[in-house]
Amino acid sequence: MQSPFQLLLDLFDEPKPVPRTQPAAPTIPTEDLEPSPGEPLDQLIAPQAFRHPDANRETRLGEVLVAYEFRRAKRKNIGFSVGPEGLVVSAPRWVPLGEVEQAVRAKARWIVNKLEAARERKARIEAARIEWKDGATFPFLGEPAIVVLDPRHAFHEAGGVLYTDTTTLPGVARQTLHIGLAQNAQPAQIRDAVQAWLMRQARSLFTERLNHYAPLLKVEWRKLTLSSAGTLWGTAHSDGSIRLNWRLVHFGLPVIDYVVAHELSHLRVMDHSPRFWETVRTVVPNYSELRSRLKEDAIPAW
């Protein structure tokens, strides 16, 4: 977190007067202020800022400017949510704006830490964005897989895709996905073929893991639906319906197992009370570590 500048004074020296019209500033090498082409100098020394695209209020938390979306909601207290787009603050209708502002300032350290973490994670996701072409790589079950366009084969029995897993040189993707498309296939064609294959793998794998953990938790699931929600990995309903995000197949099996066990545990405890987490712990003892990995690991943006 970027802290406010602190002025340290030697108690044994008399501080020199500082002109009121021109505050003292730390000495910065001239070369550090050289703007890059097209980058105005005032942007280099502007305060750090986080702006939600639907922001309707803003505040300064130390040296950080935070523009956030404020909502009135049916709730008992003031709530804070930090996502890829920024900060959202929700409050009951009876809470005055002054009290909301005080609450935001009281949570300043937490808010800025979360915003910085969200910005860094978004940058990692963008850096991992896949360029869909022959030789593209994507994560499958926690390991890199390489796309090979192979127009000589149609692979009709496998939806136009053939998957192989062979040991190669260290650091080289050992998983290969052969796709029956021409070398000049459009990126969208390649992406759609890979996604269709991943979704088939997801349904098969999720079904197998649900069947594994349901008896251990003494619950019964009835229906599996794949979702494409941006940040929601899964949901469970009391009727036994389970929704799981197909993008979970980018993660390793331990993370997938945590999400599966999490949703099945909701069939016993439909909240996030201590009893719920104890239920999860009975089948996934290290759920806390896996939960953190799910939040921190950057999977590619589609």
C-alpha positions as CSV (number, residue, x, y, z in Angstrom):
1,M,0.0,0.0,0.0
2,Q,1.3,3.5,-0.8
3,S,1.6,5.4,2.4
4,P,1.4,9.2,2.8
5,F,4.7,11.0,2.8
6,Q,6.1,11.4,6.3
7,L,8.3,14.4,7.1
8,L,11.0,13.3,9.6
9,L,12.5,16.2,11.7
10,D,15.7,16.0,13.8
11,L,14.6,17.1,17.3
12,F,17.9,18.7,17.9
13,D,17.8,21.0,14.9
14,E,15.5,24.0,14.3
15,P,13.4,23.3,11.3
16,K,13.9,25.7,8.4
17,P,10.8,27.7,7.5
18,V,9.0,26.4,4.4
19,P,7.3,28.9,2.1
20,R,3.5,28.5,2.3
21,T,3.0,28.9,-1.4
22,Q,5.4,26.1,-2.4
23,P,5.4,23.0,-0.2
24,A,8.6,21.2,0.2
25,A,9.0,18.0,-1.9
26,P,11.5,15.2,-1.8
27,T,14.4,15.5,-4.2
28,I,13.8,13.4,-7.3
29,P,16.6,12.8,-9.9
30,T,15.8,14.8,-13.1
31,E,16.1,11.7,-15.3
32,D,13.3,10.0,-13.3
33,L,10.9,12.7,-14.4
34,E,11.6,12.2,-18.1
35,P,8.2,11.5,-19.5
36,S,7.9,8.7,-22.0
37,P,6.6,9.6,-25.5
38,G,3.0,10.6,-25.2
39,E,3.0,10.5,-21.4
40,P,2.4,14.0,-19.8
41,L,4.6,14.8,-16.9
42,D,1.7,15.5,-14.6
43,Q,0.5,11.9,-15.0
44,L,3.8,10.7,-13.7
45,I,3.4,12.5,-10.4
46,A,-0.4,12.3,-10.1
47,P,-1.7,10.4,-7.1
48,Q,-2.5,6.7,-7.5
49,A,-6.2,6.3,-8.5
50,F,-8.7,3.5,-8.7
51,R,-11.9,4.2,-10.6
52,H,-14.9,1.9,-10.8
53,P,-16.6,2.3,-14.3
54,D,-19.9,3.0,-12.6
55,A,-18.5,5.2,-9.9
56,N,-20.9,7.8,-8.5
57,R,-18.8,8.9,-5.4
58,E,-15.1,9.3,-4.7
59,T,-12.8,9.9,-1.8
60,R,-9.1,10.2,-1.0
61,L,-7.7,7.6,1.2
62,G,-4.3,9.0,2.1
63,E,-2.5,9.6,-1.2
64,V,-4.9,7.3,-3.1
65,L,-7.9,8.5,-5.0
66,V,-10.8,6.0,-4.9
67,A,-13.9,6.5,-7.1
68,Y,-16.4,3.9,-6.1
69,E,-20.0,2.8,-6.9
70,F,-22.4,3.5,-4.1
71,R,-25.6,1.5,-3.8
72,R,-28.6,1.6,-1.5
73,A,-29.6,-1.9,-0.6
74,K,-31.8,-3.9,1.8
75,R,-29.2,-4.8,4.3
76,K,-28.5,-4.2,8.0
77,N,-25.0,-2.6,7.7
78,I,-22.5,-1.0,5.3
79,G,-20.9,-3.5,3.0
80,F,-17.7,-3.4,0.9
81,S,-16.9,-5.4,-2.2
82,V,-13.7,-5.2,-4.3
83,G,-13.7,-6.9,-7.7
84,P,-11.9,-6.5,-11.0
85,E,-13.8,-3.3,-11.8
86,G,-13.1,-1.6,-8.4
87,L,-14.9,-0.9,-5.1
88,V,-18.6,-1.2,-4.5
89,V,-20.1,0.2,-1.3
90,S,-23.6,-0.8,-0.2
91,A,-25.6,0.7,2.6
92,P,-29.1,0.7,4.1
93,R,-31.4,3.5,3.0
94,W,-31.4,5.0,6.5
95,V,-27.6,5.4,6.8
96,P,-26.6,9.0,6.0
97,L,-23.8,9.6,3.5
98,G,-21.6,11.1,6.1
99,E,-21.6,7.8,8.0
100,V,-20.9,5.9,4.8
101,E,-17.9,8.2,4.2
102,Q,-16.6,7.6,7.7
103,A,-16.9,3.8,7.2
104,V,-15.0,4.0,4.0
105,R,-12.2,5.9,5.7
106,A,-12.2,3.5,8.6
107,K,-11.6,0.6,6.1
108,A,-9.0,2.6,4.1
109,R,-6.1,0.2,4.5
110,W,-8.2,-2.9,3.7
111,I,-9.8,-1.2,0.7
112,V,-6.5,0.0,-0.9
113,N,-4.8,-3.4,-0.3
114,K,-7.7,-5.2,-2.0
115,L,-7.8,-2.7,-4.9
116,E,-4.1,-3.1,-5.4
117,A,-4.4,-6.9,-5.3
118,A,-7.3,-6.8,-7.8
119,R,-5.4,-4.5,-10.2
120,E,-2.3,-6.8,-10.1
121,R,-4.4,-9.9,-10.6
122,K,-6.2,-8.3,-13.6
123,A,-2.8,-7.4,-15.1
124,R,-1.7,-11.0,-14.7
125,I,-4.9,-12.2,-16.4
126,E,-4.4,-9.9,-19.3
127,A,-0.8,-10.9,-19.6
128,A,-1.9,-14.5,-19.8
129,R,-4.5,-13.8,-22.6
130,I,-4.2,-16.4,-25.2
131,E,-3.4,-15.6,-28.9
132,W,-5.3,-18.3,-30.6
133,K,-3.1,-19.8,-33.4
134,D,-1.1,-22.9,-34.1
135,G,1.3,-23.3,-31.2
136,A,-0.9,-21.4,-28.7
137,T,-0.7,-22.7,-25.1
138,F,-3.3,-22.8,-22.4
139,P,-3.5,-24.4,-18.9
140,F,-5.3,-27.7,-18.6
141,L,-5.5,-29.2,-15.1
142,G,-2.7,-26.9,-13.9
143,E,-0.3,-27.8,-16.7
144,P,0.4,-26.1,-20.1
145,A,-1.2,-27.6,-23.2
146,I,-0.2,-26.7,-26.7
147,V,-2.5,-26.4,-29.7
148,V,-1.4,-28.1,-32.9
149,L,-3.4,-27.4,-36.1
150,D,-3.5,-30.6,-38.0
151,P,-5.6,-30.3,-41.2
152,R,-4.6,-33.8,-42.4
153,H,-7.0,-35.4,-39.8
154,A,-10.7,-34.6,-39.1
155,F,-10.9,-36.5,-35.8
156,H,-14.6,-36.9,-36.4
157,E,-15.0,-39.3,-33.5
158,A,-13.6,-36.8,-31.0
159,G,-15.4,-33.6,-32.1
160,G,-12.5,-32.6,-34.4
161,V,-9.9,-32.7,-31.6
162,L,-7.4,-35.3,-30.5
163,Y,-5.7,-35.0,-27.1
164,T,-2.3,-36.5,-26.3
165,D,-0.2,-36.5,-23.1
166,T,3.4,-37.3,-23.6
167,T,6.6,-36.6,-21.6
168,T,8.9,-34.1,-23.4
169,L,11.8,-31.8,-22.4
170,P,11.6,-30.0,-19.1
171,G,9.6,-26.8,-19.3
172,V,8.0,-27.8,-22.6
173,A,4.2,-28.4,-22.7
174,R,3.7,-32.2,-22.7
175,Q,-0.1,-32.0,-23.3
176,T,-0.9,-31.6,-27.0
177,L,-4.3,-30.8,-28.5
178,H,-4.5,-31.7,-32.2
179,I,-7.3,-29.8,-34.0
180,G,-8.5,-30.7,-37.4
181,L,-8.3,-27.2,-38.8
182,A,-6.3,-25.6,-41.6
183,Q,-3.2,-23.6,-40.8
184,N,-5.0,-20.4,-41.8
185,A,-8.0,-21.0,-39.5
186,Q,-9.4,-17.9,-37.8
187,P,-8.5,-17.3,-34.1
188,A,-12.2,-17.6,-33.2
189,Q,-12.4,-21.0,-34.9
190,I,-9.4,-22.3,-32.9
191,R,-10.7,-20.8,-29.7
192,D,-14.2,-22.3,-30.1
193,A,-12.7,-25.7,-30.8
194,V,-10.6,-25.6,-27.7
195,Q,-13.4,-24.3,-25.6
196,A,-15.8,-27.1,-26.8
197,W,-13.2,-29.7,-25.9
198,L,-12.5,-28.1,-22.5
199,M,-16.2,-28.1,-21.7
200,R,-16.5,-31.8,-22.6
201,Q,-13.6,-32.5,-20.3
202,A,-15.1,-30.3,-17.6
203,R,-18.5,-32.2,-17.6
204,S,-16.9,-35.6,-17.5
205,L,-14.4,-34.6,-14.7
206,F,-16.9,-32.7,-12.6
207,T,-19.3,-35.6,-12.8
208,E,-16.6,-38.0,-11.6
209,R,-15.6,-35.7,-8.7
210,L,-19.2,-35.1,-7.6
211,N,-19.8,-38.8,-7.5
212,H,-16.6,-39.2,-5.5
213,Y,-17.3,-36.6,-2.8
214,A,-21.1,-36.9,-2.5
215,P,-21.0,-40.2,-0.6
216,L,-18.3,-38.9,1.7
217,L,-20.4,-35.9,2.6
218,K,-23.6,-38.1,2.7
219,V,-25.4,-35.9,0.2
220,E,-27.0,-36.5,-3.2
221,W,-26.7,-34.3,-6.1
222,R,-29.2,-34.5,-9.0
223,K,-28.1,-32.2,-11.8
224,L,-24.9,-30.6,-13.1
225,T,-24.9,-27.4,-15.2
226,L,-21.8,-25.8,-16.6
227,S,-21.5,-22.0,-16.3
228,S,-19.3,-19.3,-17.8
229,A,-19.7,-16.8,-15.0
230,G,-16.9,-14.3,-14.7
231,T,-15.8,-14.8,-11.1
232,L,-18.4,-17.2,-9.7
233,W,-16.9,-20.7,-9.6
234,G,-20.0,-22.6,-8.4
235,T,-23.4,-22.6,-6.8
236,A,-25.6,-25.2,-5.1
237,H,-29.3,-25.4,-4.6
238,S,-31.3,-27.3,-2.0
239,D,-32.9,-29.4,-4.8
240,G,-29.5,-31.0,-5.5
241,S,-28.7,-28.9,-8.6
242,I,-25.0,-27.9,-8.9
243,R,-23.5,-25.3,-11.2
244,L,-19.8,-25.3,-11.8
245,N,-17.7,-23.0,-14.0
246,W,-16.1,-24.9,-16.9
247,R,-13.0,-22.7,-16.6
248,L,-12.1,-24.6,-13.4
249,V,-10.4,-27.1,-15.7
250,H,-7.6,-24.6,-16.0
251,F,-6.7,-25.3,-12.4
252,G,-5.1,-28.4,-10.9
253,L,-7.3,-31.2,-9.6
254,P,-6.9,-30.2,-5.9
255,V,-8.5,-26.8,-6.6
256,I,-11.3,-28.5,-8.6
257,D,-11.9,-30.9,-5.7
258,Y,-12.1,-28.0,-3.3
259,V,-14.8,-26.3,-5.3
260,V,-16.8,-29.5,-5.8
261,A,-16.6,-30.3,-2.1
262,H,-17.6,-26.7,-1.3
263,E,-20.7,-26.9,-3.4
264,L,-21.7,-30.3,-2.1
265,S,-21.2,-29.2,1.5
266,H,-23.9,-26.6,0.8
267,L,-26.4,-29.4,0.4
268,R,-25.8,-30.0,4.1
269,V,-25.3,-26.4,5.3
270,M,-26.7,-23.7,3.1
271,D,-24.6,-20.8,4.5
272,H,-20.9,-20.1,5.3
273,S,-21.2,-20.6,9.0
274,P,-18.4,-22.3,11.0
275,R,-20.4,-25.5,10.7
276,F,-20.2,-25.2,6.9
277,W,-16.4,-24.9,6.9
278,E,-16.0,-27.8,9.3
279,T,-18.1,-29.8,6.8
280,V,-15.7,-28.9,4.0
281,R,-12.7,-29.7,6.2
282,T,-13.9,-33.3,6.7
283,V,-13.1,-34.1,3.0
284,V,-10.6,-31.3,2.1
285,P,-8.5,-30.6,5.1
286,N,-6.3,-28.0,3.3
287,Y,-9.3,-26.1,1.9
288,S,-8.0,-22.7,3.1
289,E,-4.8,-23.1,1.0
290,L,-6.8,-24.2,-2.0
291,R,-9.3,-21.4,-1.6
292,S,-6.4,-18.8,-1.6
293,R,-5.0,-20.4,-4.8
294,L,-8.4,-20.1,-6.5
295,K,-8.4,-16.4,-5.7
296,E,-4.8,-15.7,-6.5
297,D,-3.9,-17.8,-9.5
298,A,-4.5,-16.0,-12.8
299,I,-6.2,-18.1,-15.5
300,P,-6.2,-16.7,-19.0
301,A,-8.9,-14.3,-20.2
302,W,-11.1,-15.6,-22.9
